[in-house]
Amino acid sequence: MTKNNFDALIVYSGGLANSANSPSDKKTPFTKGSLNEAYNIVYGYFLKTSGIKNLKCAFTTSSDIVGAGKCSSYWLFKKNNWIKVKKVCYSKLIFDKFSPVNNKIKISRNLIFSSKEVKAFNSPYVFSLFFDKYETYKKLKRFCIPAVSINGDTKKNINDSLKKLSKLIKNYPNKKDFADEVVMKDRFGAGGRSVFKFKRNNLNGMEGITKNSIKKFILQPLVKFNKGFNYQNSFAPTDIRLIFSGGKIVQTYIRIAKKGDFRCNEHKGGTLIYISKNDIPKEITKLSKEIAGSLGNNNSLFSLDFIVSNNKNIYLLEGNTGPGLDWNMSKKTNEIEAKKLIRLVIGELVKRSGKKTNTKKESVTTPFPISPTPIEPTFI
């Protein structure tokens, strides 16, 4: 079977995006009317800008993977329209937006990277480290909130984990930072999904979730951070994100939790605000660079999320090699900043592909009607 070669393939989660082999009523990668519809704008912009930069790029899904660097179908974006191409495509460079959260996806991921010639955009080591929150903690524990894994779904398993956590907290120098509650979160999750808060003795509530889920969880003490960092003289639970590329900080923003919540994610009602790097506490900038330096790979795109406790202690909340490329489409500033990040990714893809970039300026016209902020997925 003949295949079309590309400089790079965007491979998205097949559980969230439509294959180009999908039925004829699926006319876009993301189903119209779905929570993810606005990603048609995001990746339409990605492909359009790639073309302007002389990068031959296509969009496909993890469901299409059929070999090393090879997928069975793909989408193109031309003249502000999505086009299905039901032919095999191939690239040595994969911009991957899916994670091995189950055996089927794990097999597909191993398959697409089964040749040494096929490279992921991000370092496999950094990807694996940030995909697993417990591994992140073990590697970077001096920067992190204490954490233990839950190895099983019985009361005994949970109680054993709580005892281990209590011991960690007891010996922790800044234990006054922690509330009387614990946070249970999906070890491999993202976007604030499957994150729960409990009193430390609420075994029944925890067991109910673990028994009815195929997910694995970690436990951490809840940090009191509603007064640790303030933006424009207003205190609220806030996390601070620094995005790195090429070993340098390229973007910074904060996310403020909605009233009554401790989760700051936009998809859980939080408010995202871009701020200058100079507005980030210097201690956080210093710690972030130390962490980035310890990862040993300057080519990866990743984000580091921090919180500041009410006692002014800084914690790494998590790392992420899939920071969202989306934007709140009702806010022009957010659109401008998100597009900057997309162009940065494209620039790196151009460099790695060895192509000479086109200096032609892009059109800033949005090719679709404005719609709500898309839901950045847990990569499936």
C-alpha positions as CSV (number, residue, x, y, z in Angstrom):
1,M,0.0,0.0,0.0
2,T,1.4,3.4,-0.9
3,K,1.7,6.0,1.8
4,N,1.9,9.8,1.9
5,N,4.9,11.1,3.8
6,F,4.8,14.1,6.0
7,D,7.3,16.2,7.9
8,A,5.2,15.7,11.1
9,L,2.0,14.0,12.2
10,I,-0.2,15.3,15.0
11,V,-1.5,12.1,16.6
12,Y,-4.5,12.8,18.9
13,S,-6.4,10.6,21.3
14,G,-8.7,8.3,19.3
15,G,-11.1,8.4,22.2
16,L,-11.7,12.1,21.7
17,A,-11.0,12.9,18.0
18,N,-12.6,11.3,15.0
19,S,-10.5,9.2,12.6
20,A,-10.6,10.3,9.0
21,N,-11.9,6.7,8.4
22,S,-15.0,7.7,10.4
23,P,-18.5,7.7,8.8
24,S,-19.4,10.5,6.3
25,D,-21.4,12.4,8.9
26,K,-18.2,13.1,10.8
27,K,-16.9,16.1,8.8
28,T,-14.4,17.4,11.3
29,P,-11.8,15.8,13.6
30,F,-13.8,16.9,16.7
31,T,-17.6,16.3,16.6
32,K,-19.7,19.4,16.1
33,G,-21.8,20.1,19.2
34,S,-19.4,18.2,21.5
35,L,-17.5,19.7,24.4
36,N,-14.3,19.4,22.2
37,E,-15.7,21.1,19.1
38,A,-13.5,24.2,19.5
39,Y,-10.4,22.0,19.0
40,N,-11.3,22.1,15.3
41,I,-10.3,25.8,15.5
42,V,-7.1,25.0,17.4
43,Y,-5.8,22.3,15.1
44,G,-7.1,24.0,12.0
45,Y,-4.9,27.0,13.0
46,F,-2.0,24.5,13.7
47,L,-2.2,23.0,10.2
48,K,-2.8,26.3,8.4
49,T,0.2,27.8,10.1
50,S,2.3,24.8,9.5
51,G,1.6,25.2,5.7
52,I,2.6,28.9,5.9
53,K,5.9,27.8,7.5
54,N,6.5,25.2,4.7
55,L,5.9,22.3,7.1
56,K,4.0,19.4,5.6
57,C,1.8,18.3,8.5
58,A,-1.4,16.2,9.0
59,F,-3.8,15.4,11.8
60,T,-4.6,11.8,12.7
61,T,-5.5,9.7,15.8
62,S,-4.2,7.0,18.0
63,S,-7.0,4.8,16.6
64,D,-5.3,5.0,13.1
65,I,-1.9,3.7,14.2
66,V,-0.9,0.7,12.0
67,G,2.9,0.7,12.2
68,A,6.0,2.6,13.1
69,G,5.3,6.3,12.3
70,K,2.4,5.1,10.2
71,C,-1.4,5.7,10.4
72,S,-4.2,4.4,8.2
73,S,-5.9,7.8,7.5
74,Y,-5.5,11.5,8.2
75,W,-7.1,14.9,8.0
76,L,-5.8,18.0,6.1
77,F,-7.0,21.5,6.5
78,K,-7.3,23.5,3.3
79,K,-9.2,26.7,2.4
80,N,-10.6,26.8,6.0
81,N,-12.1,23.3,5.6
82,W,-11.3,19.9,7.0
83,I,-10.6,17.2,4.4
84,K,-10.6,13.4,5.0
85,V,-7.9,11.4,3.4
86,K,-8.4,7.7,3.6
87,K,-4.8,6.7,2.8
88,V,-1.9,5.6,4.9
89,C,0.4,8.4,6.1
90,Y,3.9,8.3,7.6
91,S,6.3,10.6,9.4
92,K,9.5,10.2,11.4
93,L,8.3,13.0,13.7
94,I,5.3,12.6,15.9
95,F,3.6,15.4,17.9
96,D,1.7,13.1,20.2
97,K,-1.4,14.1,22.1
98,F,-2.3,10.8,23.6
99,S,-1.1,8.8,26.6
100,P,-1.1,5.0,27.4
101,V,-3.9,5.0,30.0
102,N,-5.0,1.5,29.0
103,N,-3.4,-1.6,27.4
104,K,-4.9,-0.9,23.9
105,I,-3.4,2.6,23.8
106,K,-0.1,1.4,25.3
107,I,0.2,-1.2,22.4
108,S,-0.6,1.5,19.9
109,R,2.0,3.9,21.4
110,N,4.6,1.2,21.4
111,L,3.8,0.4,17.8
112,I,4.1,3.9,16.4
113,F,7.5,4.4,18.1
114,S,8.7,0.8,17.3
115,S,11.4,2.1,14.9
116,K,14.4,4.1,16.1
117,E,13.8,6.4,13.1
118,V,10.5,7.6,14.5
119,K,10.9,10.3,17.2
120,A,8.4,11.8,19.6
121,F,8.3,15.5,20.0
122,N,9.0,15.2,23.7
123,S,11.6,13.2,25.4
124,P,10.2,9.7,26.3
125,Y,11.8,10.0,29.7
126,V,10.1,13.4,30.5
127,F,6.8,12.1,29.1
128,S,6.9,9.0,31.3
129,L,7.9,10.9,34.3
130,F,5.1,13.5,34.1
131,F,2.5,11.0,32.9
132,D,2.8,9.2,36.3
133,K,2.2,11.6,39.2
134,Y,3.7,9.1,41.7
135,E,6.9,8.8,39.7
136,T,7.0,12.6,39.5
137,Y,6.9,12.7,43.3
138,K,9.6,10.0,43.7
139,K,11.9,11.8,41.3
140,L,11.3,15.3,42.5
141,K,10.0,14.8,46.1
142,R,12.0,17.6,47.6
143,F,9.9,20.0,45.5
144,C,6.6,18.2,45.9
145,I,3.6,17.7,48.2
146,P,4.1,14.3,50.1
147,A,2.4,11.5,48.2
148,V,1.7,7.8,48.5
149,S,0.1,5.4,46.1
150,I,-3.0,3.3,46.8
151,N,-2.2,-0.3,45.9
152,G,-5.6,-1.9,45.8
153,D,-9.3,-1.0,46.4
154,T,-10.0,-2.4,49.8
155,K,-10.3,-0.6,53.1
156,K,-7.1,-2.2,54.2
157,N,-5.2,-0.9,51.1
158,I,-6.5,2.6,51.7
159,N,-5.9,2.5,55.4
160,D,-2.3,1.3,54.8
161,S,-1.8,4.2,52.4
162,L,-3.2,6.7,54.9
163,K,-0.8,5.4,57.6
164,K,2.1,5.8,55.2
165,L,1.0,9.3,54.4
166,S,0.5,10.2,58.1
167,K,4.1,9.1,58.7
168,L,5.4,11.3,55.9
169,I,3.4,14.3,57.2
170,K,4.6,13.7,60.8
171,N,8.2,13.9,59.7
172,Y,7.7,16.7,57.2
173,P,9.3,20.1,58.2
174,N,6.4,22.2,56.9
175,K,3.5,20.0,58.1
176,K,1.6,23.1,59.3
177,D,1.0,23.8,55.6
178,F,-1.5,20.9,55.5
179,A,-5.2,20.8,56.3
180,D,-6.9,18.0,58.1
181,E,-8.1,16.7,54.7
182,V,-6.5,14.5,52.0
183,V,-6.7,14.7,48.2
184,M,-7.1,11.5,46.2
185,K,-6.3,11.9,42.5
186,D,-6.0,9.8,39.4
187,R,-2.3,8.8,39.2
188,F,-2.4,9.2,35.4
189,G,-5.1,11.9,35.1
190,A,-5.2,15.5,33.9
191,G,-7.4,18.5,33.7
192,G,-8.6,18.2,37.3
193,R,-10.6,15.1,36.5
194,S,-10.9,12.4,39.2
195,V,-9.6,14.6,41.9
196,F,-11.4,14.2,45.2
197,K,-11.1,15.7,48.7
198,F,-11.8,13.7,51.9
199,K,-11.5,13.9,55.7
200,R,-8.6,11.6,56.6
201,N,-10.8,9.1,58.3
202,N,-13.4,8.8,55.4
203,L,-12.4,5.3,54.3
204,N,-15.9,4.5,53.0
205,G,-15.9,7.4,50.6
206,M,-12.5,6.5,49.2
207,E,-13.3,2.8,48.9
208,G,-16.5,3.6,47.0
209,I,-14.5,5.4,44.3
210,T,-11.6,3.0,44.1
211,K,-13.9,-0.1,43.9
212,N,-15.9,1.4,41.0
213,S,-12.9,2.6,39.0
214,I,-10.2,1.0,36.9
215,K,-8.0,4.0,37.7
216,K,-5.1,4.0,40.1
217,F,-4.9,6.8,42.7
218,I,-2.4,8.6,44.9
219,L,-3.1,10.4,48.2
220,Q,-1.7,13.7,49.3
221,P,-2.4,16.1,52.2
222,L,-4.5,19.1,51.2
223,V,-2.3,22.2,51.2
224,K,-3.8,25.4,52.6
225,F,-3.1,27.8,49.8
226,N,-6.0,30.2,49.6
227,K,-3.9,33.0,51.0
228,G,-0.4,32.0,49.7
229,F,-0.4,34.0,46.5
230,N,-2.4,37.0,45.5
231,Y,-3.2,38.5,42.2
232,Q,-4.1,42.2,42.0
233,N,-4.5,42.2,45.8
234,S,-7.1,39.4,45.8
235,F,-6.4,36.1,47.5
236,A,-7.9,32.8,46.3
237,P,-6.6,29.3,45.6
238,T,-4.2,29.8,42.7
239,D,-1.7,27.7,40.8
240,I,1.1,29.2,38.7
241,R,2.1,27.6,35.5
242,L,5.4,28.0,33.7
243,I,5.8,26.5,30.2
244,F,9.3,25.5,29.1
245,S,10.6,24.9,25.6
246,G,14.3,24.5,24.7
247,G,15.1,24.7,28.4
248,K,13.7,28.2,28.6
249,I,10.5,29.7,30.1
250,V,8.4,30.7,27.1
251,Q,5.0,31.4,28.7
252,T,3.5,32.0,32.2
253,Y,0.0,32.2,33.5
254,I,-2.0,31.6,36.6
255,R,-5.3,29.8,37.2
256,I,-7.6,30.9,40.0
257,A,-10.1,28.4,41.4
258,K,-13.8,29.2,41.3
259,K,-15.4,30.1,44.7
260,G,-15.6,27.1,47.0
261,D,-13.2,24.9,45.0
262,F,-9.6,24.0,45.5
263,R,-9.0,22.9,41.9
264,C,-7.7,25.6,39.7
265,N,-8.2,24.0,36.3
266,E,-10.1,26.0,33.7
267,H,-12.2,22.9,33.0
268,K,-13.3,22.9,36.6
269,G,-14.4,26.5,36.5
270,G,-11.0,28.1,37.2
271,T,-10.0,31.4,35.5
272,L,-6.9,31.5,33.4
273,I,-4.9,34.8,33.3
274,Y,-1.7,35.3,31.4
275,I,0.9,37.2,33.4
276,S,4.4,38.4,32.8
277,K,7.3,36.3,33.9
278,N,8.4,39.2,36.1
279,D,5.1,38.8,38.0
280,I,6.0,35.3,39.0
281,P,7.7,35.0,42.5
282,K,11.4,34.8,41.9
283,E,11.6,31.8,44.2
284,I,9.3,29.9,41.8
285,T,11.2,30.9,38.8
286,K,14.4,29.7,40.4
287,L,12.9,26.4,41.5
288,S,11.4,25.8,38.1
289,K,14.7,26.3,36.4
290,E,16.4,23.9,38.8
291,I,13.7,21.2,38.1
292,A,14.0,21.8,34.3
293,G,17.7,21.4,34.5
294,S,17.4,18.1,36.4
295,L,15.3,16.6,33.6
296,G,18.3,16.5,31.3
297,N,16.5,17.3,28.0
298,N,16.1,20.8,26.6
299,N,14.1,19.8,23.5
300,S,10.9,18.9,25.4
301,L,7.8,21.1,25.7
302,F,6.4,20.9,29.2
303,S,4.8,22.8,32.0
304,L,5.4,23.0,35.7
305,D,2.6,23.9,38.0
306,F,3.2,25.4,41.4
307,I,1.2,26.5,44.5
308,V,2.2,28.7,47.4
309,S,1.0,27.7,50.8
310,N,-0.4,30.2,53.3
311,N,2.9,29.9,55.1
312,K,4.7,31.0,51.9
313,N,6.2,27.6,51.1
314,I,6.3,26.6,47.4
315,Y,5.2,23.2,46.1
316,L,5.4,21.6,42.7
317,L,1.9,20.4,42.0
318,E,2.7,18.5,38.8
319,G,4.4,18.5,35.5
320,N,2.8,18.1,32.1
321,T,4.2,17.4,28.6
322,G,0.8,18.1,27.1
323,P,0.0,21.7,28.1
324,G,-3.2,22.8,26.4
325,L,-2.9,24.5,23.0
326,D,-6.5,25.7,23.4
327,W,-7.8,29.1,24.5
328,N,-10.8,30.8,25.9
329,M,-12.3,32.1,22.7
330,S,-14.1,34.9,24.4
331,K,-10.7,36.5,25.5
332,K,-8.6,37.9,22.7
333,T,-5.5,38.0,24.9
334,N,-5.8,34.3,25.6
335,E,-6.2,33.6,21.9
336,I,-3.1,35.6,21.1
337,E,-1.0,33.8,23.7
338,A,-2.2,30.3,22.8
339,K,-1.4,31.0,19.1
340,K,2.1,32.1,20.1
341,L,2.6,28.7,21.8
342,I,1.3,26.8,18.7
343,R,3.7,28.8,16.5
344,L,6.6,28.0,18.9
345,V,5.7,24.3,18.6
346,I,5.6,24.6,14.8
347,G,8.9,26.4,14.8
348,E,10.5,23.5,16.7
349,L,8.9,21.0,14.3
350,V,10.3,22.9,11.4
351,K,13.8,22.9,12.9
352,R,13.7,19.1,13.6
353,S,12.4,18.3,10.2
354,G,15.3,20.2,8.6
355,K,12.9,22.3,6.4
356,K,13.6,25.9,5.5
357,T,10.8,28.0,6.9
358,N,8.7,30.3,4.8
359,T,8.7,33.9,6.1
360,K,5.3,34.7,4.8
361,K,3.0,36.2,7.5
362,E,0.0,34.3,8.5
363,S,-3.6,35.4,8.5
364,V,-5.1,35.9,12.0
365,T,-8.6,35.3,10.9
366,T,-10.4,32.6,12.9
367,P,-11.7,30.0,10.4
368,F,-14.7,29.0,12.5
369,P,-17.4,30.7,14.5
370,I,-16.4,31.6,18.0
371,S,-17.4,28.8,20.5
372,P,-16.8,28.1,24.2
373,T,-13.5,27.1,25.6
374,P,-12.8,23.5,24.6
375,I,-12.2,20.8,27.2
376,E,-8.5,19.8,27.2
377,P,-8.7,16.1,27.7
378,T,-7.1,13.5,29.8
379,F,-5.2,11.9,27.0
380,I,-6.8,8.5,26.3
